[in-house]
Amino acid sequence: MKLEIVKKYFTLTEQFVTEESDYTDIFHPDIEQTEYPNWLTSQLMVSNREMLLKRMPNGAKLLASQQYDIQRAYETEDAVITEVIWTAVIGNNLGVFKEGQELKAYFCCVFEFKDGLIYRQRNYDCFERF
């Protein structure tokens, strides 16, 4: 069940779905996402539900498409850990990014659950150089 929620989350994100109502059965009201420093994020970023939903449209502004390919998933009583290969195609020229450019990253995402919903998410993102 928890893995299915994570898969639904990846699918919605992949499709650039940004409506808060689409995440009601995925996100706990007190969700907190932590993104550790990487090529795109220079410092630790912690987002609550409001900030997380506010940041979601940013992907659609830059990317033409993206795909999350779960390589492995480990489920415990209250958590899911995934290893994911993310690929994307740039849709607009912006800074160092050029339209049509392909991006690739390797994610390890740790999802903790509370009341059957994603309560904490930690992303360890390793991007290939771009």
Backbone as XML, in Angstrom:
<?xml version="1.0"?>
<chain id="A" units="angstrom">
  <residue number="1" name="MET">
    <atom name="N" x="0.820" y="-1.200" z="0.000"/>
    <atom name="CA" x="0.000" y="0.000" z="0.000"/>
    <atom name="C" x="0.865" y="1.266" z="0.000"/>
  </residue>
  <residue number="2" name="LYS">
    <atom name="N" x="1.862" y="1.337" z="0.883"/>
    <atom name="CA" x="2.710" y="2.532" z="0.951"/>
    <atom name="C" x="3.485" y="2.726" z="-0.354"/>
  </residue>
  <residue number="3" name="LEU">
    <atom name="N" x="3.980" y="1.635" z="-0.927"/>
    <atom name="CA" x="4.709" y="1.750" z="-2.191"/>
    <atom name="C" x="3.795" y="2.278" z="-3.287"/>
  </residue>
  <residue number="4" name="GLU">
    <atom name="N" x="2.548" y="1.879" z="-3.287"/>
    <atom name="CA" x="1.599" y="2.378" z="-4.291"/>
    <atom name="C" x="1.401" y="3.889" z="-4.143"/>
  </residue>
  <residue number="5" name="ILE">
    <atom name="N" x="1.390" y="4.388" z="-2.918"/>
    <atom name="CA" x="1.269" y="5.829" z="-2.684"/>
    <atom name="C" x="2.496" y="6.549" z="-3.238"/>
  </residue>
  <residue number="6" name="VAL">
    <atom name="N" x="3.673" y="5.993" z="-3.009"/>
    <atom name="CA" x="4.911" y="6.586" z="-3.528"/>
    <atom name="C" x="4.893" y="6.580" z="-5.059"/>
  </residue>
  <residue number="7" name="LYS">
    <atom name="N" x="4.468" y="5.475" z="-5.642"/>
    <atom name="CA" x="4.391" y="5.406" z="-7.114"/>
    <atom name="C" x="3.417" y="6.452" z="-7.658"/>
  </residue>
  <residue number="8" name="LYS">
    <atom name="N" x="2.291" y="6.628" z="-6.989"/>
    <atom name="CA" x="1.316" y="7.637" z="-7.425"/>
    <atom name="C" x="1.942" y="9.034" z="-7.329"/>
  </residue>
  <residue number="9" name="TYR">
    <atom name="N" x="2.674" y="9.278" z="-6.260"/>
    <atom name="CA" x="3.364" y="10.566" z="-6.085"/>
    <atom name="C" x="4.335" y="10.815" z="-7.239"/>
  </residue>
  <residue number="10" name="PHE">
    <atom name="N" x="5.151" y="9.808" z="-7.566"/>
    <atom name="CA" x="6.088" y="9.965" z="-8.679"/>
    <atom name="C" x="5.348" y="10.213" z="-9.994"/>
  </residue>
  <residue number="11" name="THR">
    <atom name="N" x="4.250" y="9.504" z="-10.216"/>
    <atom name="CA" x="3.480" y="9.675" z="-11.455"/>
    <atom name="C" x="2.919" y="11.090" z="-11.564"/>
  </residue>
  <residue number="12" name="LEU">
    <atom name="N" x="2.327" y="11.587" z="-10.482"/>
    <atom name="CA" x="1.786" y="12.951" z="-10.505"/>
    <atom name="C" x="2.887" y="13.973" z="-10.737"/>
  </residue>
  <residue number="13" name="THR">
    <atom name="N" x="4.020" y="13.777" z="-10.071"/>
    <atom name="CA" x="5.149" y="14.693" z="-10.233"/>
    <atom name="C" x="5.669" y="14.644" z="-11.665"/>
  </residue>
  <residue number="14" name="GLU">
    <atom name="N" x="5.791" y="13.444" z="-12.188"/>
    <atom name="CA" x="6.272" y="13.239" z="-13.555"/>
    <atom name="C" x="5.394" y="13.978" z="-14.561"/>
  </residue>
  <residue number="15" name="GLN">
    <atom name="N" x="4.106" y="14.028" z="-14.280"/>
    <atom name="CA" x="3.144" y="14.662" z="-15.192"/>
    <atom name="C" x="2.907" y="16.135" z="-14.867"/>
  </residue>
  <residue number="16" name="PHE">
    <atom name="N" x="3.716" y="16.671" z="-13.957"/>
    <atom name="CA" x="3.637" y="18.079" z="-13.570"/>
    <atom name="C" x="2.277" y="18.466" z="-12.982"/>
  </residue>
  <residue number="17" name="VAL">
    <atom name="N" x="1.624" y="17.538" z="-12.304"/>
    <atom name="CA" x="0.345" y="17.816" z="-11.657"/>
    <atom name="C" x="0.622" y="18.675" z="-10.427"/>
  </residue>
  <residue number="18" name="THR">
    <atom name="N" x="-0.060" y="19.805" z="-10.332"/>
    <atom name="CA" x="0.217" y="20.747" z="-9.248"/>
    <atom name="C" x="-1.002" y="21.065" z="-8.387"/>
  </residue>
  <residue number="19" name="GLU">
    <atom name="N" x="-2.136" y="20.476" z="-8.682"/>
    <atom name="CA" x="-3.341" y="20.746" z="-7.896"/>
    <atom name="C" x="-3.223" y="20.108" z="-6.521"/>
  </residue>
  <residue number="20" name="GLU">
    <atom name="N" x="-3.389" y="20.906" z="-5.484"/>
    <atom name="CA" x="-3.278" y="20.410" z="-4.115"/>
    <atom name="C" x="-4.224" y="19.246" z="-3.861"/>
  </residue>
  <residue number="21" name="SER">
    <atom name="N" x="-5.415" y="19.299" z="-4.444"/>
    <atom name="CA" x="-6.406" y="18.241" z="-4.215"/>
    <atom name="C" x="-5.926" y="16.875" z="-4.715"/>
  </residue>
  <residue number="22" name="ASP">
    <atom name="N" x="-5.039" y="16.852" z="-5.696"/>
    <atom name="CA" x="-4.523" y="15.582" z="-6.217"/>
    <atom name="C" x="-3.556" y="14.914" z="-5.238"/>
  </residue>
  <residue number="23" name="TYR">
    <atom name="N" x="-3.099" y="15.656" z="-4.241"/>
    <atom name="CA" x="-2.144" y="15.126" z="-3.273"/>
    <atom name="C" x="-2.770" y="14.853" z="-1.900"/>
  </residue>
  <residue number="24" name="THR">
    <atom name="N" x="-4.071" y="15.050" z="-1.779"/>
    <atom name="CA" x="-4.755" y="14.867" z="-0.499"/>
    <atom name="C" x="-4.583" y="13.463" z="0.049"/>
  </residue>
  <residue number="25" name="ASP">
    <atom name="N" x="-4.643" y="12.464" z="-0.816"/>
    <atom name="CA" x="-4.515" y="11.070" z="-0.355"/>
    <atom name="C" x="-3.067" y="10.574" z="-0.434"/>
  </residue>
  <residue number="26" name="ILE">
    <atom name="N" x="-2.124" y="11.513" z="-0.567"/>
    <atom name="CA" x="-0.695" y="11.183" z="-0.628"/>
    <atom name="C" x="0.070" y="11.862" z="0.510"/>
  </residue>
  <residue number="27" name="PHE">
    <atom name="N" x="-0.157" y="13.168" z="0.675"/>
    <atom name="CA" x="0.601" y="13.964" z="1.647"/>
    <atom name="C" x="-0.131" y="14.079" z="2.982"/>
  </residue>
  <residue number="28" name="HIS">
    <atom name="N" x="0.573" y="13.837" z="4.044"/>
    <atom name="CA" x="0.083" y="14.132" z="5.382"/>
    <atom name="C" x="-0.001" y="15.658" z="5.512"/>
  </residue>
  <residue number="29" name="PRO">
    <atom name="N" x="-0.966" y="16.197" z="6.260"/>
    <atom name="CA" x="-1.045" y="17.664" z="6.410"/>
    <atom name="C" x="0.249" y="18.290" z="6.933"/>
  </residue>
  <residue number="30" name="ASP">
    <atom name="N" x="1.020" y="17.535" z="7.701"/>
    <atom name="CA" x="2.265" y="18.055" z="8.269"/>
    <atom name="C" x="3.504" y="17.542" z="7.536"/>
  </residue>
  <residue number="31" name="ILE">
    <atom name="N" x="3.363" y="17.256" z="6.241"/>
    <atom name="CA" x="4.504" y="16.742" z="5.470"/>
    <atom name="C" x="5.676" y="17.718" z="5.530"/>
  </residue>
  <residue number="32" name="GLU">
    <atom name="N" x="6.853" y="17.140" z="5.499"/>
    <atom name="CA" x="8.077" y="17.921" z="5.428"/>
    <atom name="C" x="9.017" y="17.207" z="4.467"/>
  </residue>
  <residue number="33" name="GLN">
    <atom name="N" x="9.485" y="17.938" z="3.466"/>
    <atom name="CA" x="10.429" y="17.370" z="2.500"/>
    <atom name="C" x="11.787" y="18.020" z="2.700"/>
  </residue>
  <residue number="34" name="THR">
    <atom name="N" x="12.809" y="17.181" z="2.764"/>
    <atom name="CA" x="14.183" y="17.664" z="2.892"/>
    <atom name="C" x="14.949" y="17.262" z="1.649"/>
  </residue>
  <residue number="35" name="GLU">
    <atom name="N" x="15.538" y="18.247" z="0.998"/>
    <atom name="CA" x="16.377" y="17.995" z="-0.182"/>
    <atom name="C" x="17.800" y="18.375" z="0.188"/>
  </residue>
  <residue number="36" name="TYR">
    <atom name="N" x="18.683" y="17.403" z="0.086"/>
    <atom name="CA" x="20.074" y="17.637" z="0.441"/>
    <atom name="C" x="20.813" y="18.296" z="-0.723"/>
  </residue>
  <residue number="37" name="PRO">
    <atom name="N" x="21.886" y="19.024" z="-0.455"/>
    <atom name="CA" x="22.598" y="19.769" z="-1.510"/>
    <atom name="C" x="22.990" y="18.878" z="-2.699"/>
  </residue>
  <residue number="38" name="ASN">
    <atom name="N" x="22.869" y="19.461" z="-3.877"/>
    <atom name="CA" x="23.202" y="18.758" z="-5.120"/>
    <atom name="C" x="23.516" y="19.804" z="-6.185"/>
  </residue>
  <residue number="39" name="TRP">
    <atom name="N" x="23.638" y="19.380" z="-7.443"/>
    <atom name="CA" x="23.990" y="20.315" z="-8.526"/>
    <atom name="C" x="22.947" y="21.415" z="-8.718"/>
  </residue>
  <residue number="40" name="LEU">
    <atom name="N" x="21.682" y="21.148" z="-8.377"/>
    <atom name="CA" x="20.642" y="22.158" z="-8.555"/>
    <atom name="C" x="20.337" y="22.949" z="-7.291"/>
  </residue>
  <residue number="41" name="THR">
    <atom name="N" x="20.542" y="22.325" z="-6.155"/>
    <atom name="CA" x="20.233" y="22.954" z="-4.868"/>
    <atom name="C" x="21.521" y="23.063" z="-4.074"/>
  </residue>
  <residue number="42" name="SER">
    <atom name="N" x="22.006" y="24.274" z="-3.898"/>
    <atom name="CA" x="23.328" y="24.456" z="-3.295"/>
    <atom name="C" x="23.358" y="24.254" z="-1.785"/>
  </residue>
  <residue number="43" name="GLN">
    <atom name="N" x="22.210" y="24.335" z="-1.154"/>
    <atom name="CA" x="22.177" y="24.144" z="0.294"/>
    <atom name="C" x="20.966" y="23.317" z="0.686"/>
  </residue>
  <residue number="44" name="LEU">
    <atom name="N" x="20.990" y="22.824" z="1.890"/>
    <atom name="CA" x="19.887" y="22.026" z="2.409"/>
    <atom name="C" x="18.593" y="22.813" z="2.306"/>
  </residue>
  <residue number="45" name="MET">
    <atom name="N" x="17.551" y="22.165" z="1.772"/>
    <atom name="CA" x="16.266" y="22.832" z="1.635"/>
    <atom name="C" x="15.196" y="21.985" z="2.310"/>
  </residue>
  <residue number="46" name="VAL">
    <atom name="N" x="14.485" y="22.582" z="3.240"/>
    <atom name="CA" x="13.395" y="21.901" z="3.933"/>
    <atom name="C" x="12.104" y="22.623" z="3.589"/>
  </residue>
  <residue number="47" name="SER">
    <atom name="N" x="11.131" y="21.866" z="3.086"/>
    <atom name="CA" x="9.859" y="22.456" z="2.668"/>
    <atom name="C" x="8.705" y="21.822" z="3.433"/>
  </residue>
  <residue number="48" name="ASN">
    <atom name="N" x="7.808" y="22.679" z="3.927"/>
    <atom name="CA" x="6.570" y="22.171" z="4.508"/>
    <atom name="C" x="5.563" y="21.974" z="3.368"/>
  </residue>
  <residue number="49" name="ARG">
    <atom name="N" x="4.357" y="21.585" z="3.696"/>
    <atom name="CA" x="3.336" y="21.303" z="2.665"/>
    <atom name="C" x="3.122" y="22.501" z="1.746"/>
  </residue>
  <residue number="50" name="GLU">
    <atom name="N" x="2.944" y="23.673" z="2.326"/>
    <atom name="CA" x="2.687" y="24.880" z="1.529"/>
    <atom name="C" x="3.830" y="25.157" z="0.561"/>
  </residue>
  <residue number="51" name="MET">
    <atom name="N" x="5.062" y="25.103" z="1.054"/>
    <atom name="CA" x="6.221" y="25.391" z="0.213"/>
    <atom name="C" x="6.410" y="24.307" z="-0.845"/>
  </residue>
  <residue number="52" name="LEU">
    <atom name="N" x="6.199" y="23.066" z="-0.464"/>
    <atom name="CA" x="6.343" y="21.961" z="-1.405"/>
    <atom name="C" x="5.377" y="22.131" z="-2.574"/>
  </residue>
  <residue number="53" name="LEU">
    <atom name="N" x="4.128" y="22.431" z="-2.275"/>
    <atom name="CA" x="3.138" y="22.626" z="-3.337"/>
    <atom name="C" x="3.438" y="23.883" z="-4.153"/>
  </residue>
  <residue number="54" name="LYS">
    <atom name="N" x="3.991" y="24.884" z="-3.524"/>
    <atom name="CA" x="4.348" y="26.124" z="-4.221"/>
    <atom name="C" x="5.511" y="25.899" z="-5.194"/>
  </residue>
  <residue number="55" name="ARG">
    <atom name="N" x="6.435" y="24.996" z="-4.839"/>
    <atom name="CA" x="7.606" y="24.726" z="-5.680"/>
    <atom name="C" x="7.285" y="23.809" z="-6.861"/>
  </residue>
  <residue number="56" name="MET">
    <atom name="N" x="6.210" y="23.052" z="-6.778"/>
    <atom name="CA" x="5.907" y="22.052" z="-7.810"/>
    <atom name="C" x="5.823" y="22.601" z="-9.234"/>
  </residue>
  <residue number="57" name="PRO">
    <atom name="N" x="5.220" y="23.755" z="-9.475"/>
    <atom name="CA" x="5.136" y="24.254" z="-10.857"/>
    <atom name="C" x="6.486" y="24.596" z="-11.483"/>
  </residue>
  <residue number="58" name="ASN">
    <atom name="N" x="7.542" y="24.725" z="-10.685"/>
    <atom name="CA" x="8.843" y="25.104" z="-11.222"/>
    <atom name="C" x="9.353" y="24.120" z="-12.267"/>
  </residue>
  <residue number="59" name="GLY">
    <atom name="N" x="9.107" y="22.832" z="-12.063"/>
    <atom name="CA" x="9.560" y="21.828" z="-13.023"/>
    <atom name="C" x="8.946" y="22.035" z="-14.399"/>
  </residue>
  <residue number="60" name="ALA">
    <atom name="N" x="7.659" y="22.342" z="-14.426"/>
    <atom name="CA" x="6.967" y="22.526" z="-15.707"/>
    <atom name="C" x="7.445" y="23.769" z="-16.441"/>
  </residue>
  <residue number="61" name="LYS">
    <atom name="N" x="7.983" y="24.736" z="-15.707"/>
    <atom name="CA" x="8.485" y="25.956" z="-16.355"/>
    <atom name="C" x="9.776" y="25.691" z="-17.117"/>
  </residue>
  <residue number="62" name="LEU">
    <atom name="N" x="10.551" y="24.707" z="-16.674"/>
    <atom name="CA" x="11.851" y="24.423" z="-17.279"/>
    <atom name="C" x="11.837" y="23.189" z="-18.171"/>
  </residue>
  <residue number="63" name="LEU">
    <atom name="N" x="11.092" y="22.167" z="-17.767"/>
    <atom name="CA" x="11.179" y="20.867" z="-18.434"/>
    <atom name="C" x="10.059" y="20.627" z="-19.436"/>
  </residue>
  <residue number="64" name="ALA">
    <atom name="N" x="10.412" y="19.949" z="-20.529"/>
    <atom name="CA" x="9.408" y="19.501" z="-21.497"/>
    <atom name="C" x="8.823" y="18.169" z="-21.040"/>
  </residue>
  <residue number="65" name="SER">
    <atom name="N" x="9.661" y="17.352" z="-20.403"/>
    <atom name="CA" x="9.208" y="16.046" z="-19.916"/>
    <atom name="C" x="10.166" y="15.565" z="-18.828"/>
  </residue>
  <residue number="66" name="GLN">
    <atom name="N" x="9.673" y="14.627" z="-18.030"/>
    <atom name="CA" x="10.517" y="13.988" z="-17.027"/>
    <atom name="C" x="9.959" y="12.599" z="-16.747"/>
  </residue>
  <residue number="67" name="GLN">
    <atom name="N" x="10.842" y="11.721" z="-16.296"/>
    <atom name="CA" x="10.434" y="10.354" z="-16.003"/>
    <atom name="C" x="11.177" y="9.867" z="-14.763"/>
  </residue>
  <residue number="68" name="TYR">
    <atom name="N" x="10.436" y="9.200" z="-13.886"/>
    <atom name="CA" x="10.998" y="8.582" z="-12.693"/>
    <atom name="C" x="10.935" y="7.076" z="-12.883"/>
  </residue>
  <residue number="69" name="ASP">
    <atom name="N" x="12.063" y="6.434" z="-12.920"/>
    <atom name="CA" x="12.134" y="4.987" z="-13.118"/>
    <atom name="C" x="12.646" y="4.343" z="-11.827"/>
  </residue>
  <residue number="70" name="ILE">
    <atom name="N" x="11.736" y="3.762" z="-11.070"/>
    <atom name="CA" x="12.114" y="3.139" z="-9.801"/>
    <atom name="C" x="12.917" y="1.876" z="-10.100"/>
  </residue>
  <residue number="71" name="GLN">
    <atom name="N" x="14.145" y="1.859" z="-9.600"/>
    <atom name="CA" x="15.028" y="0.715" z="-9.792"/>
    <atom name="C" x="14.834" y="-0.328" z="-8.691"/>
  </residue>
  <residue number="72" name="ARG">
    <atom name="N" x="14.701" y="0.157" z="-7.466"/>
    <atom name="CA" x="14.505" y="-0.702" z="-6.309"/>
    <atom name="C" x="13.633" y="0.038" z="-5.307"/>
  </residue>
  <residue number="73" name="ALA">
    <atom name="N" x="12.868" y="-0.735" z="-4.546"/>
    <atom name="CA" x="12.057" y="-0.150" z="-3.484"/>
    <atom name="C" x="12.076" y="-1.098" z="-2.297"/>
  </residue>
  <residue number="74" name="TYR">
    <atom name="N" x="12.212" y="-0.505" z="-1.133"/>
    <atom name="CA" x="12.246" y="-1.270" z="0.114"/>
    <atom name="C" x="11.168" y="-0.700" z="1.022"/>
  </residue>
  <residue number="75" name="GLU">
    <atom name="N" x="10.285" y="-1.569" z="1.475"/>
    <atom name="CA" x="9.161" y="-1.116" z="2.293"/>
    <atom name="C" x="9.264" y="-1.711" z="3.687"/>
  </residue>
  <residue number="76" name="THR">
    <atom name="N" x="9.087" y="-0.857" z="4.693"/>
    <atom name="CA" x="9.040" y="-1.303" z="6.077"/>
    <atom name="C" x="7.659" y="-0.965" z="6.629"/>
  </residue>
  <residue number="77" name="GLU">
    <atom name="N" x="7.505" y="-1.147" z="7.909"/>
    <atom name="CA" x="6.206" y="-0.880" z="8.531"/>
    <atom name="C" x="5.764" y="0.574" z="8.370"/>
  </residue>
  <residue number="78" name="ASP">
    <atom name="N" x="6.723" y="1.506" z="8.427"/>
    <atom name="CA" x="6.350" y="2.920" z="8.359"/>
    <atom name="C" x="7.173" y="3.741" z="7.363"/>
  </residue>
  <residue number="79" name="ALA">
    <atom name="N" x="7.825" y="3.058" z="6.413"/>
    <atom name="CA" x="8.668" y="3.798" z="5.462"/>
    <atom name="C" x="8.805" y="3.051" z="4.137"/>
  </residue>
  <residue number="80" name="VAL">
    <atom name="N" x="9.145" y="3.819" z="3.110"/>
    <atom name="CA" x="9.506" y="3.275" z="1.803"/>
    <atom name="C" x="10.788" y="3.984" z="1.378"/>
  </residue>
  <residue number="81" name="ILE">
    <atom name="N" x="11.755" y="3.207" z="0.928"/>
    <atom name="CA" x="13.001" y="3.753" z="0.410"/>
    <atom name="C" x="13.078" y="3.352" z="-1.056"/>
  </residue>
  <residue number="82" name="THR">
    <atom name="N" x="13.315" y="4.331" z="-1.919"/>
    <atom name="CA" x="13.391" y="4.044" z="-3.348"/>
    <atom name="C" x="14.718" y="4.510" z="-3.919"/>
  </residue>
  <residue number="83" name="GLU">
    <atom name="N" x="15.197" y="3.734" z="-4.883"/>
    <atom name="CA" x="16.316" y="4.151" z="-5.722"/>
    <atom name="C" x="15.706" y="4.405" z="-7.097"/>
  </residue>
  <residue number="84" name="VAL">
    <atom name="N" x="15.920" y="5.597" z="-7.606"/>
    <atom name="CA" x="15.219" y="6.044" z="-8.803"/>
    <atom name="C" x="16.210" y="6.648" z="-9.793"/>
  </residue>
  <residue number="85" name="ILE">
    <atom name="N" x="16.012" y="6.355" z="-11.063"/>
    <atom name="CA" x="16.730" y="7.074" z="-12.118"/>
    <atom name="C" x="15.742" y="8.072" z="-12.711"/>
  </residue>
  <residue number="86" name="TRP">
    <atom name="N" x="16.128" y="9.333" z="-12.674"/>
    <atom name="CA" x="15.300" y="10.415" z="-13.192"/>
    <atom name="C" x="15.929" y="10.904" z="-14.489"/>
  </residue>
  <residue number="87" name="THR">
    <atom name="N" x="15.110" y="11.025" z="-15.515"/>
    <atom name="CA" x="15.560" y="11.608" z="-16.771"/>
    <atom name="C" x="14.589" y="12.720" z="-17.156"/>
  </residue>
  <residue number="88" name="ALA">
    <atom name="N" x="15.121" y="13.726" z="-17.818"/>
    <atom name="CA" x="14.283" y="14.857" z="-18.207"/>
    <atom name="C" x="14.835" y="15.492" z="-19.466"/>
  </residue>
  <residue number="89" name="VAL">
    <atom name="N" x="13.961" y="16.221" z="-20.143"/>
    <atom name="CA" x="14.340" y="16.986" z="-21.327"/>
    <atom name="C" x="13.970" y="18.441" z="-21.055"/>
  </residue>
  <residue number="90" name="ILE">
    <atom name="N" x="14.919" y="19.330" z="-21.275"/>
    <atom name="CA" x="14.704" y="20.764" z="-21.068"/>
    <atom name="C" x="13.758" y="21.286" z="-22.143"/>
  </residue>
  <residue number="91" name="GLY">
    <atom name="N" x="12.785" y="22.078" z="-21.715"/>
    <atom name="CA" x="11.802" y="22.623" z="-22.653"/>
    <atom name="C" x="12.060" y="24.060" z="-23.052"/>
  </residue>
  <residue number="92" name="ASN">
    <atom name="N" x="12.829" y="24.785" z="-22.227"/>
    <atom name="CA" x="13.081" y="26.200" z="-22.483"/>
    <atom name="C" x="14.524" y="26.543" z="-22.138"/>
  </residue>
  <residue number="93" name="ASN">
    <atom name="N" x="15.098" y="27.444" z="-22.892"/>
    <atom name="CA" x="16.431" y="27.941" z="-22.560"/>
    <atom name="C" x="16.341" y="28.749" z="-21.263"/>
  </residue>
  <residue number="94" name="LEU">
    <atom name="N" x="17.189" y="28.396" z="-20.328"/>
    <atom name="CA" x="17.218" y="29.115" z="-19.058"/>
    <atom name="C" x="18.581" y="28.910" z="-18.418"/>
  </residue>
  <residue number="95" name="GLY">
    <atom name="N" x="19.349" y="29.985" z="-18.330"/>
    <atom name="CA" x="20.681" y="29.890" z="-17.741"/>
    <atom name="C" x="21.539" y="28.886" z="-18.493"/>
  </residue>
  <residue number="96" name="VAL">
    <atom name="N" x="22.084" y="27.905" z="-17.768"/>
    <atom name="CA" x="22.950" y="26.891" z="-18.383"/>
    <atom name="C" x="22.162" y="25.842" z="-19.152"/>
  </residue>
  <residue number="97" name="PHE">
    <atom name="N" x="20.840" y="25.850" z="-19.022"/>
    <atom name="CA" x="20.005" y="24.831" z="-19.667"/>
    <atom name="C" x="19.537" y="25.285" z="-21.039"/>
  </residue>
  <residue number="98" name="LYS">
    <atom name="N" x="19.622" y="24.368" z="-22.003"/>
    <atom name="CA" x="19.229" y="24.660" z="-23.378"/>
    <atom name="C" x="18.099" y="23.729" z="-23.809"/>
  </residue>
  <residue number="99" name="GLU">
    <atom name="N" x="17.153" y="24.264" z="-24.550"/>
    <atom name="CA" x="16.013" y="23.482" z="-25.025"/>
    <atom name="C" x="16.500" y="22.197" z="-25.701"/>
  </residue>
  <residue number="100" name="GLY">
    <atom name="N" x="15.900" y="21.086" z="-25.336"/>
    <atom name="CA" x="16.253" y="19.788" z="-25.909"/>
    <atom name="C" x="17.355" y="19.060" z="-25.144"/>
  </residue>
  <residue number="101" name="GLN">
    <atom name="N" x="18.034" y="19.750" z="-24.254"/>
    <atom name="CA" x="19.091" y="19.140" z="-23.450"/>
    <atom name="C" x="18.501" y="18.050" z="-22.550"/>
  </residue>
  <residue number="102" name="GLU">
    <atom name="N" x="19.209" y="16.943" z="-22.438"/>
    <atom name="CA" x="18.758" y="15.855" z="-21.586"/>
    <atom name="C" x="19.498" y="15.884" z="-20.257"/>
  </residue>
  <residue number="103" name="LEU">
    <atom name="N" x="18.755" y="15.656" z="-19.192"/>
    <atom name="CA" x="19.313" y="15.591" z="-17.850"/>
    <atom name="C" x="19.077" y="14.191" z="-17.280"/>
  </residue>
  <residue number="104" name="LYS">
    <atom name="N" x="19.984" y="13.785" z="-16.397"/>
    <atom name="CA" x="19.839" y="12.489" z="-15.750"/>
    <atom name="C" x="20.345" y="12.595" z="-14.319"/>
  </residue>
  <residue number="105" name="ALA">
    <atom name="N" x="19.635" y="11.923" z="-13.416"/>
    <atom name="CA" x="20.042" y="11.932" z="-12.010"/>
    <atom name="C" x="19.662" y="10.601" z="-11.376"/>
  </residue>
  <residue number="106" name="TYR">
    <atom name="N" x="20.322" y="10.337" z="-10.276"/>
    <atom name="CA" x="20.095" y="9.116" z="-9.504"/>
    <atom name="C" x="19.632" y="9.564" z="-8.126"/>
  </residue>
  <residue number="107" name="PHE">
    <atom name="N" x="18.419" y="9.180" z="-7.769"/>
    <atom name="CA" x="17.830" y="9.617" z="-6.509"/>
    <atom name="C" x="17.721" y="8.455" z="-5.540"/>
  </residue>
  <residue number="108" name="CYS">
    <atom name="N" x="17.947" y="8.742" z="-4.294"/>
    <atom name="CA" x="17.531" y="7.863" z="-3.211"/>
    <atom name="C" x="16.528" y="8.688" z="-2.423"/>
  </residue>
  <residue number="109" name="CYS">
    <atom name="N" x="15.309" y="8.201" z="-2.328"/>
    <atom name="CA" x="14.251" y="8.931" z="-1.630"/>
    <atom name="C" x="13.748" y="8.088" z="-0.469"/>
  </residue>
  <residue number="110" name="VAL">
    <atom name="N" x="13.716" y="8.692" z="0.694"/>
    <atom name="CA" x="13.223" y="8.023" z="1.888"/>
    <atom name="C" x="11.890" y="8.671" z="2.246"/>
  </residue>
  <residue number="111" name="PHE">
    <atom name="N" x="10.849" y="7.865" z="2.277"/>
    <atom name="CA" x="9.508" y="8.338" z="2.606"/>
    <atom name="C" x="9.085" y="7.719" z="3.936"/>
  </residue>
  <residue number="112" name="GLU">
    <atom name="N" x="8.798" y="8.554" z="4.907"/>
    <atom name="CA" x="8.250" y="8.078" z="6.175"/>
    <atom name="C" x="6.749" y="8.358" z="6.163"/>
  </residue>
  <residue number="113" name="PHE">
    <atom name="N" x="5.984" y="7.432" z="6.722"/>
    <atom name="CA" x="4.531" y="7.535" z="6.708"/>
    <atom name="C" x="3.959" y="7.755" z="8.103"/>
  </residue>
  <residue number="114" name="LYS">
    <atom name="N" x="2.862" y="8.494" z="8.141"/>
    <atom name="CA" x="2.099" y="8.690" z="9.361"/>
    <atom name="C" x="0.632" y="8.727" z="8.954"/>
  </residue>
  <residue number="115" name="ASP">
    <atom name="N" x="-0.188" y="7.991" z="9.622"/>
    <atom name="CA" x="-1.620" y="7.916" z="9.291"/>
    <atom name="C" x="-1.837" y="7.496" z="7.838"/>
  </residue>
  <residue number="116" name="GLY">
    <atom name="N" x="-0.932" y="6.661" z="7.311"/>
    <atom name="CA" x="-1.078" y="6.140" z="5.958"/>
    <atom name="C" x="-0.692" y="7.096" z="4.852"/>
  </residue>
  <residue number="117" name="LEU">
    <atom name="N" x="-0.104" y="8.243" z="5.203"/>
    <atom name="CA" x="0.273" y="9.263" z="4.221"/>
    <atom name="C" x="1.746" y="9.617" z="4.368"/>
  </residue>
  <residue number="118" name="ILE">
    <atom name="N" x="2.325" y="10.180" z="3.307"/>
    <atom name="CA" x="3.729" y="10.588" z="3.354"/>
    <atom name="C" x="3.862" y="11.758" z="4.325"/>
  </residue>
  <residue number="119" name="TYR">
    <atom name="N" x="4.651" y="11.534" z="5.361"/>
    <atom name="CA" x="4.841" y="12.495" z="6.442"/>
    <atom name="C" x="6.201" y="13.196" z="6.345"/>
  </residue>
  <residue number="120" name="ARG">
    <atom name="N" x="7.225" y="12.446" z="5.985"/>
    <atom name="CA" x="8.569" y="12.976" z="5.805"/>
    <atom name="C" x="9.151" y="12.395" z="4.519"/>
  </residue>
  <residue number="121" name="GLN">
    <atom name="N" x="9.820" y="13.238" z="3.772"/>
    <atom name="CA" x="10.498" y="12.781" z="2.561"/>
    <atom name="C" x="11.899" y="13.377" z="2.565"/>
  </residue>
  <residue number="122" name="ARG">
    <atom name="N" x="12.885" y="12.520" z="2.378"/>
    <atom name="CA" x="14.268" y="12.982" z="2.277"/>
    <atom name="C" x="14.808" y="12.551" z="0.919"/>
  </residue>
  <residue number="123" name="ASN">
    <atom name="N" x="15.335" y="13.516" z="0.164"/>
    <atom name="CA" x="15.884" y="13.248" z="-1.164"/>
    <atom name="C" x="17.396" y="13.421" z="-1.152"/>
  </residue>
  <residue number="124" name="TYR">
    <atom name="N" x="18.057" y="12.407" z="-1.658"/>
    <atom name="CA" x="19.501" y="12.440" z="-1.859"/>
    <atom name="C" x="19.692" y="12.319" z="-3.366"/>
  </residue>
  <residue number="125" name="ASP">
    <atom name="N" x="19.830" y="13.463" z="-4.051"/>
    <atom name="CA" x="19.836" y="13.521" z="-5.499"/>
    <atom name="C" x="21.247" y="13.679" z="-6.041"/>
  </residue>
  <residue number="126" name="CYS">
    <atom name="N" x="21.633" y="12.791" z="-6.950"/>
    <atom name="CA" x="22.960" y="12.855" z="-7.590"/>
    <atom name="C" x="22.748" y="13.099" z="-9.086"/>
  </residue>
  <residue number="127" name="PHE">
    <atom name="N" x="22.965" y="14.329" z="-9.513"/>
    <atom name="CA" x="22.784" y="14.689" z="-10.920"/>
    <atom name="C" x="24.071" y="14.467" z="-11.688"/>
  </residue>
  <residue number="128" name="GLU">
    <atom name="N" x="23.920" y="13.983" z="-12.924"/>
    <atom name="CA" x="25.074" y="13.979" z="-13.815"/>
    <atom name="C" x="25.375" y="15.433" z="-14.147"/>
  </residue>
  <residue number="129" name="ARG">
    <atom name="N" x="26.620" y="15.713" z="-14.441"/>
    <atom name="CA" x="26.996" y="17.097" z="-14.763"/>
    <atom name="C" x="26.237" y="17.579" z="-15.991"/>
  </residue>
  <residue number="130" name="PHE">
    <atom name="N" x="25.876" y="18.845" z="-15.950"/>
    <atom name="CA" x="25.178" y="19.447" z="-17.090"/>
    <atom name="C" x="25.847" y="20.736" z="-17.473"/>
  </residue>
</chain>
